[in-house]
Amino acid sequence: MYEPRVLDQIRQHAQKAWPDECCGVVVDGGVRAGRNLRRGAAFELDAATLIRAHGRILGVYHSHCGAPASMSAADREHARWWPAVDHVVVRVDDGLAGTIRCHGHDGALRWTSV
Ligand SMILES: [Zn+2]
């Protein structure tokens, strides 16, 4: 489980990006908000964020707008390329971030924060 401060940063980013999905990475020391190259119910992290955080990434996060904080089929496919990091999904409803779930690369739930 990440520190409450890190979870707050993820929620704030998700609320700012709503109604689009946000995405970014968790590194030792906090969150690096990324730029989502997609719109709507999809995400693709910009390369600059990944390059700057290279070697220090603990987790990749993104938001689901009006959908559960669980891994979609596309998320599981994406996570296969990131086997060593956490996959964090935050649910946002009407601009308010709520449940955060952290998954392994296989989509299995590791922890939940409400
Ligand atoms: Zn997703």
Backbone and ligand atoms as CSV (ligand in chain L), in Angstrom:
chain,resi,resn,atom,element,x,y,z
A,1,MET,N,N,0.857,-1.202,0.000
A,1,MET,CA,C,0.000,0.000,0.000
A,1,MET,C,C,0.888,1.246,0.000
A,2,TYR,N,N,0.553,2.200,-0.853
A,2,TYR,CA,C,1.300,3.458,-0.898
A,2,TYR,C,C,0.867,4.381,0.244
A,3,GLU,N,N,1.726,5.351,0.532
A,3,GLU,CA,C,1.398,6.353,1.560
A,3,GLU,C,C,0.129,7.105,1.164
A,4,PRO,N,N,-0.646,7.586,2.174
A,4,PRO,CA,C,-1.849,8.370,1.883
A,4,PRO,C,C,-1.558,9.569,0.973
A,5,ARG,N,N,-0.399,10.178,1.142
A,5,ARG,CA,C,-0.014,11.337,0.324
A,5,ARG,C,C,0.044,10.957,-1.162
A,6,VAL,N,N,0.577,9.771,-1.449
A,6,VAL,CA,C,0.668,9.298,-2.834
A,6,VAL,C,C,-0.728,9.021,-3.392
A,7,LEU,N,N,-1.571,8.399,-2.565
A,7,LEU,CA,C,-2.945,8.112,-3.006
A,7,LEU,C,C,-3.696,9.412,-3.274
A,8,ASP,N,N,-3.466,10.424,-2.435
A,8,ASP,CA,C,-4.102,11.740,-2.636
A,8,ASP,C,C,-3.668,12.357,-3.958
A,9,GLN,N,N,-2.380,12.235,-4.272
A,9,GLN,CA,C,-1.867,12.803,-5.525
A,9,GLN,C,C,-2.499,12.117,-6.736
A,10,ILE,N,N,-2.670,10.804,-6.648
A,10,ILE,CA,C,-3.315,10.067,-7.743
A,10,ILE,C,C,-4.766,10.524,-7.892
A,11,ARG,N,N,-5.470,10.654,-6.754
A,11,ARG,CA,C,-6.877,11.084,-6.812
A,11,ARG,C,C,-7.005,12.495,-7.380
A,12,GLN,N,N,-6.108,13.388,-6.963
A,12,GLN,CA,C,-6.164,14.766,-7.467
A,12,GLN,C,C,-5.944,14.818,-8.973
A,13,HIS,N,N,-4.981,14.036,-9.458
A,13,HIS,CA,C,-4.716,13.999,-10.898
A,13,HIS,C,C,-5.937,13.464,-11.644
A,14,ALA,N,N,-6.555,12.424,-11.080
A,14,ALA,CA,C,-7.725,11.813,-11.719
A,14,ALA,C,C,-8.891,12.804,-11.806
A,15,GLN,N,N,-9.058,13.597,-10.759
A,15,GLN,CA,C,-10.161,14.565,-10.738
A,15,GLN,C,C,-9.915,15.704,-11.724
A,16,LYS,N,N,-8.657,16.099,-11.852
A,16,LYS,CA,C,-8.293,17.174,-12.775
A,16,LYS,C,C,-8.518,16.741,-14.226
A,17,ALA,N,N,-8.229,15.485,-14.513
A,17,ALA,CA,C,-8.330,14.976,-15.883
A,17,ALA,C,C,-9.764,14.634,-16.280
A,18,TRP,N,N,-10.628,14.366,-15.299
A,18,TRP,CA,C,-12.001,13.988,-15.571
A,18,TRP,C,C,-12.661,15.020,-16.484
A,19,PRO,N,N,-13.468,14.631,-17.508
A,19,PRO,CA,C,-14.014,13.287,-17.750
A,19,PRO,C,C,-13.105,12.371,-18.573
A,20,ASP,N,N,-11.855,12.803,-18.827
A,20,ASP,CA,C,-10.917,11.892,-19.487
A,20,ASP,C,C,-10.175,11.083,-18.433
A,21,GLU,N,N,-9.554,10.012,-18.862
A,21,GLU,CA,C,-8.723,9.231,-17.957
A,21,GLU,C,C,-7.391,9.947,-17.772
A,22,CYS,N,N,-6.853,9.851,-16.574
A,22,CYS,CA,C,-5.500,10.354,-16.329
A,22,CYS,C,C,-4.552,9.165,-16.336
A,23,CYS,N,N,-3.262,9.428,-16.417
A,23,CYS,CA,C,-2.283,8.360,-16.244
A,23,CYS,C,C,-0.966,8.953,-15.793
A,24,GLY,N,N,-0.189,8.144,-15.137
A,24,GLY,CA,C,1.107,8.586,-14.635
A,24,GLY,C,C,1.813,7.427,-13.979
A,25,VAL,N,N,2.915,7.748,-13.306
A,25,VAL,CA,C,3.692,6.705,-12.648
A,25,VAL,C,C,3.918,7.066,-11.190
A,26,VAL,N,N,4.100,6.020,-10.380
A,26,VAL,CA,C,4.502,6.200,-8.990
A,26,VAL,C,C,5.978,5.851,-8.918
A,27,VAL,N,N,6.763,6.785,-8.376
A,27,VAL,CA,C,8.186,6.524,-8.167
A,27,VAL,C,C,8.462,6.662,-6.682
A,28,ASP,N,N,9.635,6.275,-6.267
A,28,ASP,CA,C,10.008,6.434,-4.867
A,28,ASP,C,C,9.970,7.937,-4.569
A,29,GLY,N,N,9.112,8.328,-3.676
A,29,GLY,CA,C,9.036,9.747,-3.340
A,29,GLY,C,C,7.792,10.438,-3.855
A,30,GLY,N,N,6.986,9.775,-4.656
A,30,GLY,CA,C,5.735,10.406,-5.062
A,30,GLY,C,C,5.255,10.031,-6.439
A,31,VAL,N,N,4.386,10.885,-6.948
A,31,VAL,CA,C,3.706,10.623,-8.210
A,31,VAL,C,C,4.266,11.527,-9.293
A,32,ARG,N,N,4.444,10.985,-10.485
A,32,ARG,CA,C,4.794,11.806,-11.641
A,32,ARG,C,C,3.602,11.748,-12.586
A,33,ALA,N,N,2.860,12.842,-12.637
A,33,ALA,CA,C,1.683,12.895,-13.499
A,33,ALA,C,C,2.128,12.836,-14.954
A,34,GLY,N,N,1.534,11.948,-15.707
A,34,GLY,CA,C,1.870,11.834,-17.120
A,34,GLY,C,C,0.842,12.570,-17.968
A,35,ARG,N,N,1.103,12.607,-19.260
A,35,ARG,CA,C,0.152,13.177,-20.200
A,35,ARG,C,C,-0.501,12.005,-20.915
A,36,ASN,N,N,-1.831,11.973,-20.898
A,36,ASN,CA,C,-2.545,10.897,-21.587
A,36,ASN,C,C,-2.666,11.253,-23.060
A,37,LEU,N,N,-2.122,10.403,-23.920
A,37,LEU,CA,C,-2.147,10.665,-25.354
A,37,LEU,C,C,-3.483,10.278,-25.983
A,38,ARG,N,N,-4.354,9.644,-25.183
A,38,ARG,CA,C,-5.680,9.251,-25.679
A,38,ARG,C,C,-6.749,10.108,-25.025
A,39,ARG,N,N,-7.985,9.947,-25.516
A,39,ARG,CA,C,-9.147,10.623,-24.948
A,39,ARG,C,C,-10.192,9.577,-24.594
A,40,GLY,N,N,-11.102,9.947,-23.711
A,40,GLY,CA,C,-12.182,9.040,-23.360
A,40,GLY,C,C,-11.690,7.902,-22.496
A,41,ALA,N,N,-12.274,6.720,-22.681
A,41,ALA,CA,C,-11.984,5.576,-21.821
A,41,ALA,C,C,-10.769,4.806,-22.313
A,42,ALA,N,N,-9.624,5.457,-22.293
A,42,ALA,CA,C,-8.383,4.812,-22.715
A,42,ALA,C,C,-7.215,5.640,-22.199
A,43,PHE,N,N,-6.063,5.012,-22.102
A,43,PHE,CA,C,-4.897,5.797,-21.730
A,43,PHE,C,C,-3.653,5.285,-22.431
A,44,GLU,N,N,-2.742,6.225,-22.686
A,44,GLU,CA,C,-1.427,5.896,-23.230
A,44,GLU,C,C,-0.462,6.926,-22.673
A,45,LEU,N,N,0.445,6.481,-21.846
A,45,LEU,CA,C,1.414,7.378,-21.205
A,45,LEU,C,C,2.362,7.988,-22.233
A,46,ASP,N,N,2.672,9.265,-22.063
A,46,ASP,CA,C,3.632,9.906,-22.951
A,46,ASP,C,C,5.044,9.409,-22.646
A,47,ALA,N,N,5.861,9.354,-23.667
A,47,ALA,CA,C,7.220,8.802,-23.537
A,47,ALA,C,C,8.092,9.637,-22.609
A,48,ALA,N,N,7.899,10.949,-22.605
A,48,ALA,CA,C,8.759,11.817,-21.785
A,48,ALA,C,C,8.647,11.468,-20.307
A,49,THR,N,N,7.424,11.194,-19.848
A,49,THR,CA,C,7.225,10.828,-18.443
A,49,THR,C,C,7.941,9.516,-18.137
A,50,LEU,N,N,7.826,8.562,-19.056
A,50,LEU,CA,C,8.457,7.259,-18.841
A,50,LEU,C,C,9.978,7.371,-18.837
A,51,ILE,N,N,10.512,8.177,-19.728
A,51,ILE,CA,C,11.968,8.323,-19.822
A,51,ILE,C,C,12.512,8.998,-18.561
A,52,ARG,N,N,11.811,10.039,-18.096
A,52,ARG,CA,C,12.267,10.751,-16.888
A,52,ARG,C,C,12.233,9.848,-15.655
A,53,ALA,N,N,11.259,8.932,-15.616
A,53,ALA,CA,C,11.087,8.081,-14.431
A,53,ALA,C,C,11.778,6.732,-14.595
A,54,HIS,N,N,12.441,6.525,-15.721
A,54,HIS,CA,C,13.034,5.226,-16.049
A,54,HIS,C,C,13.896,4.680,-14.910
A,55,GLY,N,N,13.660,3.422,-14.582
A,55,GLY,CA,C,14.458,2.768,-13.557
A,55,GLY,C,C,13.971,3.009,-12.147
A,56,ARG,N,N,13.005,3.915,-11.982
A,56,ARG,CA,C,12.521,4.232,-10.638
A,56,ARG,C,C,11.022,3.973,-10.500
A,57,ILE,N,N,10.401,3.385,-11.517
A,57,ILE,CA,C,8.947,3.225,-11.525
A,57,ILE,C,C,8.515,2.071,-10.626
A,58,LEU,N,N,7.691,2.398,-9.635
A,58,LEU,CA,C,7.117,1.383,-8.750
A,58,LEU,C,C,5.760,0.929,-9.271
A,59,GLY,N,N,5.047,1.869,-9.898
A,59,GLY,CA,C,3.714,1.557,-10.377
A,59,GLY,C,C,3.284,2.469,-11.508
A,60,VAL,N,N,2.343,1.994,-12.317
A,60,VAL,CA,C,1.706,2.789,-13.358
A,60,VAL,C,C,0.253,2.964,-12.941
A,61,TYR,N,N,-0.256,4.199,-12.988
A,61,TYR,CA,C,-1.646,4.404,-12.582
A,61,TYR,C,C,-2.454,5.058,-13.696
A,62,HIS,N,N,-3.769,4.822,-13.659
A,62,HIS,CA,C,-4.690,5.541,-14.533
A,62,HIS,C,C,-6.062,5.528,-13.894
A,63,SER,N,N,-6.977,6.296,-14.465
A,63,SER,CA,C,-8.312,6.401,-13.880
A,63,SER,C,C,-9.354,5.742,-14.772
A,64,HIS,N,N,-10.459,5.359,-14.150
A,64,HIS,CA,C,-11.644,4.873,-14.857
A,64,HIS,C,C,-12.790,5.804,-14.504
A,65,CYS,N,N,-13.373,6.426,-15.510
A,65,CYS,CA,C,-14.460,7.387,-15.277
A,65,CYS,C,C,-15.797,6.647,-15.304
A,66,GLY,N,N,-16.450,6.593,-14.152
A,66,GLY,CA,C,-17.750,5.935,-14.060
A,66,GLY,C,C,-17.676,4.431,-14.232
A,67,ALA,N,N,-16.528,3.857,-13.956
A,67,ALA,CA,C,-16.354,2.403,-14.091
A,67,ALA,C,C,-15.513,1.898,-12.922
A,68,PRO,N,N,-15.659,0.608,-12.586
A,68,PRO,CA,C,-14.926,0.059,-11.440
A,68,PRO,C,C,-13.402,0.198,-11.582
A,69,ALA,N,N,-12.738,0.239,-10.433
A,69,ALA,CA,C,-11.279,0.394,-10.404
A,69,ALA,C,C,-10.588,-0.954,-10.595
A,70,SER,N,N,-11.150,-1.766,-11.477
A,70,SER,CA,C,-10.547,-3.071,-11.747
A,70,SER,C,C,-9.909,-3.047,-13.135
A,71,MET,N,N,-9.117,-4.039,-13.417
A,71,MET,CA,C,-8.384,-4.087,-14.680
A,71,MET,C,C,-9.309,-4.522,-15.818
A,72,SER,N,N,-9.372,-3.705,-16.861
A,72,SER,CA,C,-10.132,-4.089,-18.050
A,72,SER,C,C,-9.273,-5.056,-18.873
A,73,ALA,N,N,-9.878,-5.621,-19.897
A,73,ALA,CA,C,-9.124,-6.518,-20.780
A,73,ALA,C,C,-7.937,-5.776,-21.395
A,74,ALA,N,N,-8.171,-4.520,-21.797
A,74,ALA,CA,C,-7.085,-3.722,-22.385
A,74,ALA,C,C,-5.998,-3.448,-21.349
A,75,ASP,N,N,-6.406,-3.209,-20.091
A,75,ASP,CA,C,-5.424,-2.963,-19.023
A,75,ASP,C,C,-4.544,-4.183,-18.797
A,76,ARG,N,N,-5.153,-5.371,-18.812
A,76,ARG,CA,C,-4.381,-6.600,-18.611
A,76,ARG,C,C,-3.382,-6.800,-19.742
A,77,GLU,N,N,-3.823,-6.487,-20.948
A,77,GLU,CA,C,-2.942,-6.612,-22.112
A,77,GLU,C,C,-1.756,-5.656,-21.949
A,78,HIS,N,N,-2.057,-4.416,-21.576
A,78,HIS,CA,C,-1.035,-3.388,-21.368
A,78,HIS,C,C,-0.050,-3.811,-20.274
A,79,ALA,N,N,-0.604,-4.391,-19.188
A,79,ALA,CA,C,0.211,-4.733,-18.016
A,79,ALA,C,C,1.219,-5.843,-18.314
A,80,ARG,N,N,0.964,-6.623,-19.339
A,80,ARG,CA,C,1.907,-7.693,-19.692
A,80,ARG,C,C,3.275,-7.131,-20.038
A,81,TRP,N,N,3.315,-5.875,-20.495
A,81,TRP,CA,C,4.576,-5.236,-20.868
A,81,TRP,C,C,5.280,-4.622,-19.661
A,82,TRP,N,N,4.591,-4.654,-18.512
A,82,TRP,CA,C,5.126,-4.055,-17.287
A,82,TRP,C,C,5.013,-5.067,-16.154
A,83,PRO,N,N,5.728,-6.196,-16.238
A,83,PRO,CA,C,5.526,-7.273,-15.268
A,83,PRO,C,C,6.041,-6.957,-13.867
A,84,ALA,N,N,6.952,-5.992,-13.741
A,84,ALA,CA,C,7.603,-5.785,-12.440
A,84,ALA,C,C,7.025,-4.621,-11.648
A,85,VAL,N,N,5.953,-4.001,-12.143
A,85,VAL,CA,C,5.429,-2.830,-11.449
A,85,VAL,C,C,3.963,-3.044,-11.047
A,86,ASP,N,N,3.495,-2.189,-10.131
A,86,ASP,CA,C,2.084,-2.215,-9.741
A,86,ASP,C,C,1.233,-1.575,-10.829
A,87,HIS,N,N,-0.011,-2.011,-10.925
A,87,HIS,CA,C,-0.949,-1.403,-11.858
A,87,HIS,C,C,-2.127,-0.873,-11.048
A,88,VAL,N,N,-2.161,0.450,-10.933
A,88,VAL,CA,C,-3.076,1.121,-10.024
A,88,VAL,C,C,-4.204,1.768,-10.823
A,89,VAL,N,N,-5.446,1.505,-10.414
A,89,VAL,CA,C,-6.606,2.091,-11.095
A,89,VAL,C,C,-7.452,2.826,-10.062
A,90,VAL,N,N,-7.813,4.061,-10.370
A,90,VAL,CA,C,-8.672,4.853,-9.480
A,90,VAL,C,C,-10.005,5.116,-10.176
A,91,ARG,N,N,-11.089,4.935,-9.440
A,91,ARG,CA,C,-12.417,5.188,-9.982
A,91,ARG,C,C,-12.790,6.656,-9.760
A,92,VAL,N,N,-13.378,7.285,-10.791
A,92,VAL,CA,C,-13.853,8.663,-10.681
A,92,VAL,C,C,-15.314,8.711,-11.100
A,93,ASP,N,N,-16.153,9.250,-10.219
A,93,ASP,CA,C,-17.573,9.423,-10.536
A,93,ASP,C,C,-17.933,10.890,-10.436
A,94,ASP,N,N,-18.466,11.453,-11.537
A,94,ASP,CA,C,-18.854,12.864,-11.571
A,94,ASP,C,C,-17.745,13.776,-11.055
A,95,GLY,N,N,-16.516,13.480,-11.438
A,95,GLY,CA,C,-15.388,14.332,-11.085
A,95,GLY,C,C,-14.804,14.084,-9.712
A,96,LEU,N,N,-15.362,13.121,-8.980
A,96,LEU,CA,C,-14.858,12.810,-7.637
A,96,LEU,C,C,-14.181,11.440,-7.609
A,97,ALA,N,N,-12.894,11.435,-7.242
A,97,ALA,CA,C,-12.137,10.185,-7.193
A,97,ALA,C,C,-12.477,9.411,-5.932
A,98,GLY,N,N,-12.572,8.088,-6.071
A,98,GLY,CA,C,-12.912,7.244,-4.933
A,98,GLY,C,C,-11.949,6.088,-4.772
A,99,THR,N,N,-12.482,4.894,-4.922
A,99,THR,CA,C,-11.714,3.671,-4.690
A,99,THR,C,C,-10.467,3.581,-5.571
A,100,ILE,N,N,-9.364,3.177,-4.953
A,100,ILE,CA,C,-8.133,2.883,-5.690
A,100,ILE,C,C,-7.825,1.402,-5.497
A,101,ARG,N,N,-7.553,0.729,-6.595
A,101,ARG,CA,C,-7.164,-0.673,-6.509
A,101,ARG,C,C,-5.797,-0.859,-7.158
A,102,CYS,N,N,-4.997,-1.702,-6.537
A,102,CYS,CA,C,-3.656,-1.989,-7.048
A,102,CYS,C,C,-3.590,-3.458,-7.455
A,103,HIS,N,N,-3.124,-3.689,-8.671
A,103,HIS,CA,C,-3.097,-5.042,-9.229
A,103,HIS,C,C,-1.685,-5.435,-9.640
A,104,GLY,N,N,-1.479,-6.725,-9.719
A,104,GLY,CA,C,-0.243,-7.246,-10.301
A,104,GLY,C,C,-0.367,-7.275,-11.820
A,105,HIS,N,N,0.692,-7.646,-12.506
A,105,HIS,CA,C,0.668,-7.640,-13.975
A,105,HIS,C,C,-0.319,-8.658,-14.537
A,106,ASP,N,N,-0.704,-9.651,-13.707
A,106,ASP,CA,C,-1.668,-10.658,-14.140
A,106,ASP,C,C,-3.103,-10.212,-13.868
A,107,GLY,N,N,-3.248,-8.994,-13.334
A,107,GLY,CA,C,-4.580,-8.472,-13.052
A,107,GLY,C,C,-5.082,-8.815,-11.663
A,108,ALA,N,N,-4.344,-9.645,-10.924
A,108,ALA,CA,C,-4.778,-10.055,-9.580
A,108,ALA,C,C,-4.705,-8.866,-8.609
A,109,LEU,N,N,-5.734,-8.742,-7.789
A,109,LEU,CA,C,-5.812,-7.627,-6.841
A,109,LEU,C,C,-4.761,-7.770,-5.746
A,110,ARG,N,N,-4.021,-6.698,-5.485
A,110,ARG,CA,C,-3.026,-6.701,-4.410
A,110,ARG,C,C,-3.559,-5.953,-3.183
A,111,TRP,N,N,-4.148,-4.792,-3.426
A,111,TRP,CA,C,-4.768,-4.077,-2.315
A,111,TRP,C,C,-5.788,-3.071,-2.834
A,112,THR,N,N,-6.669,-2.656,-1.917
A,112,THR,CA,C,-7.714,-1.685,-2.234
A,112,THR,C,C,-7.673,-0.571,-1.193
A,113,SER,N,N,-7.851,0.662,-1.642
A,113,SER,CA,C,-7.966,1.792,-0.724
A,113,SER,C,C,-9.243,2.557,-1.044
A,114,VAL,N,N,-10.097,2.711,-0.038
A,114,VAL,CA,C,-11.388,3.387,-0.280
A,114,VAL,C,C,-11.277,4.841,0.160
L,1,ZN,ZN,ZN,-8.193,0.923,-17.454
